[in-house]
Amino acid sequence: MPRRLVQLIVAASLVRMLVAAVLEFGNDEVYYFLYALDLQPNYFDHPPGVAWLIRIFTFNLLLTDEFFVRLGSILCAAVGTTLVYRLGTALKNEQTGWYAAILYTGNLYTSLLAGTFIIPDSPQVVFWLASVLVMHSILTAPPDQEIPRKNWLLFGLLTGLAILCKVHGIFLWGSLGLYILLYNRGKLKEPGLYLAAAVTALVISPILIWNIQNDFITYRFHSGRVGIEETWIHPDYFIQAVAGQLVYSNPVNAVLILIAAWKLKTMKFLSVDSLRFVLINGLPLVIVVSVMSLTSTMLPHWSGPAMMILSFLAAAYLDEKRTMSGIAHDPRVLRASAYTVGGLILLTLAIIQFYPGTFGSHRKNEFGENDFTLDLNGWSSFSEEFRTWLTEEEKRGAIPAGLPFVSNKWFPGAHIEYYVARPLGRPVVGIGWVRDVHQYAWLNLSRPPLKEGDAALCIVPSNYHMVLHESYYRQFESIELKKVFYQFRSGRMSRYFTVYLMKGYKADDEAHLPPFKPGE
């Protein structure tokens, strides 16, 4: 491995480690930690890849602070940088591979979102890149050369593992199939192609089996997220999706990709085969997400892997431009990519840790709402203050000892689980429909159930406002306000936490039960 690549990986990994150690968990991260508590072949929202990654790098949940939970993501980003370098080298030359590695490091999606925070994309990016690298070796082999069976098997395995992280990994097979149909139909005669498909089907079979057992709840949930909301087009959704995809790639990277795409008209900086390969692996997912955004909201990172592949256009273009100009040093714009992501990381850290109060709502009943930084700040300090108070309340008999916690939403339920309930050795019980409690519908099956007349504690952060009589009064006879904890940031209030004592659980009230029993 070239020395400069090692230096890039080490420097980027140190920055990611700092972020991982300093920041508390966001909503999604702390929710995926729930996956690792109960390993399953599939989960309500996603396949199990991220759960296994957390289990491995927390040493089977021995070390569960934020740093170790995120450690797998950081190491995946390091491996991803190496794979990007190798793929860029295979597509054109070593210099293109080096530029691609820098752009990968400057990509907000690959370097921060999936490369520092722990989400299903963290392991998927590695398997995605590895699959594309093997796919390239298969598709670029001479026509008269038989593809080694091991290459086909490896592609089937890696693609299956990518799907085991996130189901849109199936686009990898779509790209391979599209390339073969358009440019290399001779590969249809290769037995290895069908063997690879069988391997992928075998690897992802646990997802299908679990969904058969659970009424295909995963696909019904996701189809609801991306379904058509109205009968007309929403230009604002489309603009948000396109802009989001460009921003997540890093605005500098995005501009370079667009310039490279424009220059294709006049410059030949990739071979025909390499260009076809990059476009077929990059454009389909971007187009699908963008088109679907015309009728419903899309999350920008859904097309992250595709934008990652399209960055090879920019890397190859920069290499060609450097060669034509005869300049020995790397283009300065590459530094701009790295500086931009570094600056955004520092700015985000500063806002999360030091912004005075909240830039969210200042209304009394929803104080801090729409301030995403509060998801990554203040939970640890609240937990310490709450535990001290609860211990005293239980000692004097004001609150029964050992009560569980209840939540009618997976957020903030997962935060309460990790920062409050777990340190106390108590469970969080999800109360509500599956669409609201998500994985808690399954975690409840392995936890002591609430019985008729039981009491429980409920914590409501002000930035997740809820109407109590709509949320809990059907499940409990009485609800008593016990304490309000105020959170401050840089001397100003950012939100508050309200603690309620719920009494008289109504075990026979089916109004809040899931529409089906998980596992049946």
C-alpha positions in Angstrom: 0.0 0.0 0.0 1.5 3.4 -1.0 2.8 5.5 1.9 0.6 8.5 1.0 -2.5 6.3 1.1 -1.6 5.0 4.6 -1.1 8.6 5.8 -4.5 9.6 4.4 -6.2 6.7 6.1 -4.5 7.3 9.4 -5.2 11.0 9.4 -8.8 10.6 8.5 -9.3 7.8 11.0 -7.9 9.9 13.8 -10.4 12.7 13.0 -13.3 10.2 12.9 -12.2 8.7 16.2 -12.2 12.1 17.8 -15.8 12.7 16.6 -16.8 9.2 17.7 -15.5 9.8 21.2 -16.9 13.3 21.7 -20.4 13.1 20.3 -23.3 11.3 21.8 -25.5 9.1 19.7 -28.0 10.4 17.1 -31.5 8.9 16.9 -30.7 6.3 14.2 -27.4 5.2 15.8 -28.9 4.6 19.3 -31.8 2.8 17.6 -29.4 0.4 15.8 -27.7 -0.3 19.1 -31.0 -2.0 20.0 -30.4 -4.4 17.1 -27.2 -5.6 18.7 -29.0 -6.4 21.9 -31.0 -9.1 20.2 -29.4 -10.6 17.1 -32.0 -11.6 14.5 -31.8 -12.7 10.8 -33.7 -9.4 10.0 -35.2 -6.4 11.8 -38.3 -4.3 11.3 -36.5 -1.6 9.3 -33.3 -3.2 8.0 -31.3 -6.4 7.5 -28.9 -7.4 10.3 -25.5 -6.2 9.0 -25.1 -3.2 11.3 -26.1 -5.4 14.3 -23.3 -7.8 13.6 -20.8 -4.9 13.1 -21.7 -3.5 16.5 -21.5 -6.9 18.2 -18.0 -7.5 16.7 -16.4 -4.2 17.6 -17.9 -3.9 21.1 -16.5 -7.4 21.8 -20.0 -8.9 22.1 -21.3 -5.8 24.0 -18.4 -5.9 26.5 -17.5 -2.2 25.7 -20.6 -0.3 24.8 -19.6 3.4 25.0 -20.1 5.5 21.8 -16.5 5.1 20.6 -16.6 1.3 20.5 -20.1 1.1 19.1 -18.9 3.4 16.2 -15.4 1.7 15.9 -16.6 -0.7 13.2 -17.8 2.2 11.1 -14.4 3.9 11.3 -12.6 0.7 10.3 -15.0 0.2 7.5 -14.2 3.7 6.2 -10.5 2.8 6.3 -11.1 -0.4 4.3 -13.3 1.5 1.9 -10.6 4.0 1.2 -8.3 1.2 0.2 -10.9 -0.4 -2.1 -11.6 3.0 -3.8 -7.9 3.3 -4.4 -7.7 -0.1 -6.0 -10.8 0.4 -8.1 -9.6 3.8 -9.4 -6.3 2.1 -10.3 -8.2 -0.6 -12.2 -10.4 1.9 -14.0 -7.5 4.1 -15.2 -4.2 4.3 -13.3 -2.7 4.6 -9.8 -3.0 8.4 -9.8 -6.7 8.2 -10.5 -7.0 5.7 -7.6 -5.2 8.2 -5.3 -7.5 11.1 -6.3 -10.5 8.8 -5.8 -9.3 8.0 -2.3 -9.1 11.7 -1.5 -12.6 12.4 -2.9 -13.9 9.4 -0.9 -12.3 10.9 2.3 -13.9 14.3 1.4 -17.3 12.7 0.8 -19.7 13.6 3.7 -21.6 10.3 3.1 -18.7 8.0 3.1 -16.4 9.8 5.5 -18.8 11.1 8.2 -22.3 9.6 7.9 -21.3 6.1 7.0 -17.7 6.4 8.0 -18.0 7.7 11.5 -21.6 7.2 12.7 -22.9 3.7 13.0 -25.6 3.0 10.4 -26.5 0.2 8.0 -24.5 2.0 5.3 -21.3 1.6 7.3 -20.7 -2.0 6.5 -22.6 -1.9 3.2 -20.2 0.6 1.7 -17.3 -1.9 2.1 -19.3 -4.8 0.5 -20.6 -2.5 -2.2 -17.1 -1.4 -3.2 -15.7 -4.9 -3.0 -18.6 -6.2 -5.1 -17.9 -3.5 -7.8 -14.2 -4.3 -7.8 -14.9 -8.0 -8.4 -17.6 -7.1 -11.0 -15.0 -5.0 -12.8 -12.6 -8.0 -13.0 -15.4 -10.1 -14.4 -16.6 -7.7 -17.0 -13.2 -6.6 -18.3 -11.8 -10.1 -18.8 -10.9 -10.8 -22.5 -13.9 -12.4 -24.4 -12.0 -15.6 -25.0 -11.0 -16.0 -21.3 -13.2 -18.0 -19.0 -13.9 -16.2 -15.8 -12.6 -18.1 -12.8 -15.4 -19.7 -10.9 -14.1 -18.2 -7.6 -14.7 -14.7 -9.0 -18.3 -15.4 -9.7 -18.7 -17.0 -6.2 -17.0 -14.0 -4.6 -19.3 -11.6 -6.4 -22.4 -13.5 -5.3 -21.1 -13.6 -1.7 -20.1 -9.9 -1.5 -23.4 -8.7 -3.2 -25.4 -10.9 -0.8 -23.5 -9.4 2.2 -24.2 -5.9 0.8 -27.9 -6.7 0.7 -27.7 -8.1 4.2 -26.7 -4.6 5.3 -29.3 -2.7 3.3 -31.8 -4.1 0.7 -30.9 -1.6 -2.0 -27.7 -3.6 -2.5 -29.8 -5.4 -5.1 -28.8 -2.6 -7.4 -25.4 -4.2 -7.7 -27.0 -7.1 -9.5 -29.0 -4.7 -11.6 -25.8 -3.0 -12.7 -24.1 -6.3 -13.6 -27.2 -7.4 -15.5 -27.6 -4.1 -17.4 -23.9 -4.1 -18.5 -24.1 -7.7 -19.7 -27.4 -7.1 -21.6 -26.1 -3.9 -23.3 -22.4 -4.7 -23.9 -21.4 -8.3 -23.1 -24.2 -10.7 -23.8 -21.6 -13.5 -24.0 -21.5 -13.6 -20.3 -25.1 -14.9 -20.2 -23.6 -18.3 -21.3 -21.3 -18.4 -18.3 -22.5 -20.9 -15.7 -20.8 -18.8 -13.0 -23.3 -16.1 -13.5 -26.1 -18.3 -12.3 -24.0 -19.8 -9.6 -23.3 -16.3 -8.3 -27.0 -15.5 -8.3 -27.7 -18.7 -6.3 -25.0 -17.8 -3.8 -26.6 -14.3 -3.3 -30.0 -15.9 -2.9 -28.7 -18.2 -0.3 -26.9 -15.4 1.6 -30.0 -13.2 1.8 -32.5 -16.0 2.4 -32.7 -15.2 6.2 -34.2 -11.8 5.2 -36.9 -13.5 3.1 -37.7 -16.2 5.7 -38.0 -13.6 8.5 -40.3 -11.5 6.5 -42.5 -14.5 5.5 -42.8 -15.2 9.3 -43.6 -11.6 10.0 -46.1 -10.8 7.3 -43.5 -9.0 5.1 -43.5 -6.1 7.6 -40.2 -4.7 6.5 -41.3 -4.2 2.9 -44.8 -2.9 3.9 -43.0 -0.4 6.1 -40.6 0.8 3.4 -43.2 0.8 0.7 -45.2 3.2 2.9 -42.2 5.5 3.2 -41.7 5.8 -0.5 -45.3 5.5 -1.7 -47.0 8.2 -3.6 -48.5 10.7 -1.2 -50.6 12.6 -3.6 -51.8 12.3 -7.2 -49.7 15.3 -8.3 -46.0 16.1 -8.7 -44.0 17.8 -5.8 -41.2 19.8 -7.3 -40.0 20.8 -3.8 -39.4 17.1 -2.9 -37.4 16.7 -6.1 -35.3 19.8 -5.4 -34.6 18.7 -1.9 -33.6 15.2 -3.0 -31.3 16.4 -5.8 -29.7 19.1 -3.6 -29.4 16.7 -0.7 -27.5 14.1 -2.9 -25.1 16.8 -4.0 -24.5 18.2 -0.5 -24.0 14.7 1.0 -21.4 14.0 -1.6 -19.6 17.3 -0.5 -20.4 20.3 -2.7 -16.9 20.4 -4.0 -17.0 16.7 -5.0 -20.4 17.3 -6.6 -19.2 20.2 -8.7 -16.2 18.1 -9.8 -18.5 15.2 -10.9 -20.7 17.6 -12.8 -17.7 19.2 -14.5 -16.3 15.8 -15.4 -19.6 14.7 -16.8 -19.8 17.9 -19.0 -16.2 17.4 -20.2 -17.0 14.0 -21.5 -18.2 15.7 -24.6 -14.8 17.0 -25.5 -12.3 14.9 -23.4 -11.5 11.2 -23.3 -10.2 10.7 -19.8 -11.6 7.2 -19.4 -11.7 4.3 -21.8 -15.1 3.4 -23.3 -15.4 0.3 -21.1 -14.4 2.1 -17.9 -16.8 4.9 -18.7 -19.7 2.5 -19.3 -18.8 0.7 -16.1 -18.9 3.8 -14.0 -22.1 5.2 -15.4 -24.0 1.9 -15.2 -22.9 1.5 -11.6 -23.6 5.1 -10.7 -26.6 6.4 -12.6 -29.4 3.9 -12.0 -29.7 4.4 -8.2 -29.4 8.2 -8.5 -32.1 8.3 -11.2 -34.4 6.1 -9.3 -34.1 8.1 -6.1 -34.5 11.4 -8.0 -37.5 10.3 -10.0 -39.3 8.8 -6.9 -38.7 12.1 -5.1 -41.2 13.7 -7.5 -44.0 12.1 -5.6 -42.7 11.4 -2.1 -39.9 12.5 0.2 -36.5 10.7 -0.2 -33.5 10.6 2.1 -30.4 11.9 0.3 -28.1 9.2 1.6 -30.1 6.5 -0.1 -28.2 7.2 -3.3 -24.9 7.6 -1.4 -23.2 4.4 -2.9 -24.0 5.5 -6.4 -22.7 9.0 -5.9 -19.5 7.4 -4.5 -19.1 5.5 -7.7 -19.7 8.5 -9.9 -16.8 10.3 -8.1 -14.5 8.1 -10.3 -15.4 10.4 -13.1 -14.0 13.4 -11.2 -10.9 11.5 -10.2 -10.1 10.4 -13.8 -10.8 13.9 -15.1 -8.5 15.5 -12.6 -5.8 13.0 -13.5 -6.2 13.7 -17.2 -6.1 17.4 -16.6 -3.0 17.2 -14.5 -1.3 15.1 -17.2 -2.2 17.5 -20.0 -1.0 20.5 -18.1 2.3 18.8 -17.0 1.8 19.9 -13.4 3.6 17.6 -10.9 1.6 18.4 -7.8 -2.0 17.2 -7.1 -4.8 19.6 -8.1 -5.6 22.2 -5.4 -9.2 21.5 -5.7 -8.6 18.1 -4.0 -7.4 20.0 -0.9 -10.6 22.0 -1.1 -12.6 18.7 -0.9 -10.8 17.6 2.2 -10.9 21.1 3.8 -14.6 21.4 3.1 -15.5 18.1 4.9 -13.0 18.9 7.7 -14.5 22.4 8.1 -18.1 21.1 8.1 -17.2 18.5 10.8 -15.6 21.1 13.0 -18.5 23.5 12.5 -21.0 20.7 13.3 -19.1 19.8 16.4 -19.0 23.4 17.6 -22.8 23.9 17.0 -23.7 20.6 18.8 -21.5 21.3 21.8 -21.6 25.1 22.2 -24.6 26.6 20.4 -26.4 28.8 23.0 -29.6 27.2 23.8 -31.5 25.9 20.8 -32.2 27.0 17.3 -35.4 24.9 17.4 -38.8 25.9 18.7 -39.0 28.1 21.8 -42.7 27.3 22.4 -43.2 26.0 25.9 -44.7 22.6 25.0 -42.2 21.8 22.2 -39.0 23.5 23.3 -36.1 22.5 21.1 -38.2 20.8 18.5 -36.6 20.6 15.0 -33.1 21.1 16.5 -31.3 17.9 15.3 -28.2 18.8 17.4 -30.1 17.9 20.6 -30.2 14.3 19.5 -26.4 14.2 19.9 -26.0 16.3 23.0 -27.1 16.4 26.7 -28.4 12.8 27.2 -25.4 11.8 29.4 -25.6 14.7 31.7 -29.4 14.3 32.0 -28.9 10.6 32.8 -26.6 11.3 35.7 -28.9 14.0 37.1 -31.9 11.7 36.7 -30.3 8.7 38.3 -29.3 10.7 41.4 -32.8 12.0 41.8 -34.5 8.6 41.2 -32.3 6.9 43.8 -33.4 9.5 46.4 -37.1 9.2 45.4 -37.0 5.4 45.7 -35.2 5.6 49.0 -37.9 7.8 50.5 -40.7 5.7 48.9 -42.0 8.4 46.6 -41.5 6.1 43.6 -41.7 2.3 43.8 -38.2 0.8 43.3 -37.2 -1.0 40.1 -39.9 0.3 37.8 -39.4 -0.2 34.1 -39.6 2.6 31.5 -42.2 2.9 28.8 -42.2 4.7 25.4 -44.7 4.9 22.6 -42.1 5.8 20.0 -38.8 4.2 19.0 -37.5 7.7 19.4 -36.8 8.9 22.1 -37.3 5.3 23.4 -33.9 4.2 22.1 -32.1 7.2 23.7 -33.8 6.5 27.0 -32.8 2.8 26.7 -29.1 3.5 26.1 -28.5 6.5 28.4 -31.0 6.0 31.2 -32.6 2.6 31.5 -29.6 0.4 30.6 -27.2 1.9 33.2 -30.0 1.3 35.8 -30.4 -2.3 34.6 -34.0 -1.8 33.6 -35.9 -2.4 30.4 -37.8 0.0 28.2 -41.1 -1.4 27.1 -42.6 -0.2 23.8 -46.3 0.6 24.0 -48.0 1.4 20.7 -48.3 0.3 17.2 -45.5 -1.4 15.4 -45.2 1.6 13.0 -44.3 3.7 16.1 -42.3 1.4 18.3 -40.5 -0.4 15.5 -38.0 -3.0 16.9 -39.5 -2.7 20.4 -42.4 -4.9 19.2 -39.8 -7.7 19.1 -37.7 -6.7 22.1 -40.9 -6.8 24.2 -41.1 -10.5 23.5 -37.8 -11.1 25.4 -38.5 -8.8 28.3 -40.8 -9.0 31.3 -44.2 -7.8 30.1 -46.2 -5.2 31.9 -49.1 -6.8 33.9 -52.5 -5.6 34.9 -52.1 -2.7 37.4 -48.3 -2.3 37.0 -46.6 1.1 37.2 -43.9 2.5 35.0 -41.8 5.6 34.4 -42.0 7.7 31.3 -39.6 10.4 30.2 -40.7 12.9 27.6 -38.1 15.3 26.1 -39.6 18.6 25.1 -38.2 18.4 21.6 -40.4 15.4 21.0 -43.7 16.8 22.1 -46.6 14.5 22.6 -50.2 14.8 23.8 -50.3 12.5 26.9 -54.0 11.8 26.8 -53.6 10.6 23.2 -50.5 8.6 23.9 -50.8 7.0 27.3 -54.2 7.5 29.0 -55.7 4.5 27.3 -52.9 2.3 28.8 -52.8 3.6 32.4 -55.3 4.6 35.0 -53.4 7.7 36.1 -50.4 9.7 35.1 -48.5 11.8 37.7 -46.0 14.5 36.9 -42.9 13.9 39.1 -40.1 16.1 37.9 -38.9 18.4 35.2 -35.2 18.5 34.3 -33.8 21.4 32.4 -30.9 21.1 29.9 -28.7 24.1 29.2 -26.1 24.7 26.5 -23.7 27.6 26.8 -25.7 29.1 29.6 -29.1 29.0 27.8 -31.9 26.4 28.1 -32.0 24.1 25.1 -34.8 21.7 26.2 -36.3 20.0 29.2 -37.2 16.5 30.2 -40.5 15.7 32.0 -40.7 12.6 34.1 -44.1 10.9 34.7 -45.1 8.1 37.0 -47.7 5.9 35.2 -50.0 3.8 37.4 -52.5 1.1 36.8 -51.5 -0.5 33.5 -54.5 -1.8 31.6 -53.3 -5.1 30.3 -56.7 -5.9 28.7 -56.8 -2.7 26.6 -56.0 -3.8 23.0 -56.2 -0.3 21.5 -52.5 0.1 21.6 -51.4 -3.4 20.5 -49.6 -4.2 17.2 -51.8 -5.3 14.3 -50.1 -8.7 14.5 -47.9 -10.6 16.9 -44.3 -10.5 15.8 -42.9 -14.0 15.0 -46.3 -15.6 14.1 
